């Protein structure tokens, strides 16, 4: 749903059912994969060239693409300016990925804790 459809739905008081990211069966796509597949490859842009354009290290871009590093708010701003997106786009991808991972692969400490649900 794009922003115009969302505004129209609000105006018409339409109801859209949403699904929590933790209910998804498959792991959300890491923002690094989106960066590589939807931006770098189609634009024939190398990781090192992007790093220079963003004034960050090539290692930072490489680690994001290889899913060893997440997208920080600062990086989200840089990526959004370069690709004409929004920082929320990049941070939303990262948040979905992190939340799903935390829910489906909790740490040992979290597993031992008893968490009560109001559901």
KACOR-V478202 format. One record per residue. N is the residue number from 0. SS is DSSP state (@ for helix, = for strand, . for the rest). OMEGA is omega in whole degrees, -180 to 180 (* if undefined). Layout:
n = {N/N}
ss = {SS/SS}
omega = {OMEGA/OMEGA}
//
This chain:
n = {0/1/2/3/4/5/6/7/8/9/10/11/12/13/14/15/16/17/18/19/20/21/22/23/24/25/26/27/28/29/30/31/32/33/34/35/36/37/38/39/40/41/42/43/44/45/46/47/48/49/50/51/52/53/54/55/56/57/58/59/60/61/62/63/64/65/66/67/68/69/70/71/72/73/74/75/76/77/78/79/80/81/82/83/84/85/86/87/88/89/90/91/92/93/94/95/96/97/98/99/100/101/102/103/104/105/106/107/108/109/110/111/112/113/114/115/116/117/118}
ss = {././@/@/@/@/@/@/@/@/@/./././././././././@/@/@/./././././././@/@/@/@/@/@/@/@/@/@/././././././@/@/@/@/@/@/@/@/./././@/@/@/@/@/@/@/@/./././././././@/@/@/@/@/@/@/@/@/@/@/./././@/@/@/@/@/@/@/@/@/@/@/@/@/@/@/@/@/@/./././@/@/@/@/@/././././././.}
omega = {177/-173/179/177/179/179/179/179/178/-179/-179/-178/176/178/175/179/178/179/178/-180/-179/178/-180/179/-178/178/176/-180/178/179/177/177/177/179/-177/-172/-174/-177/-175/-177/-180/-180/-178/-176/180/177/-178/178/177/180/179/-179/-178/-178/175/-180/176/178/180/180/-180/-180/174/-180/-179/174/177/-179/178/177/178/176/179/179/178/178/180/-179/-179/178/-178/-172/178/177/175/175/180/177/-177/-180/176/176/-179/-179/179/-180/-178/-179/179/180/-179/-178/-175/179/-176/179/178/-179/-180/-180/-178/-178/174/180/179/179/176/-177/*}
//
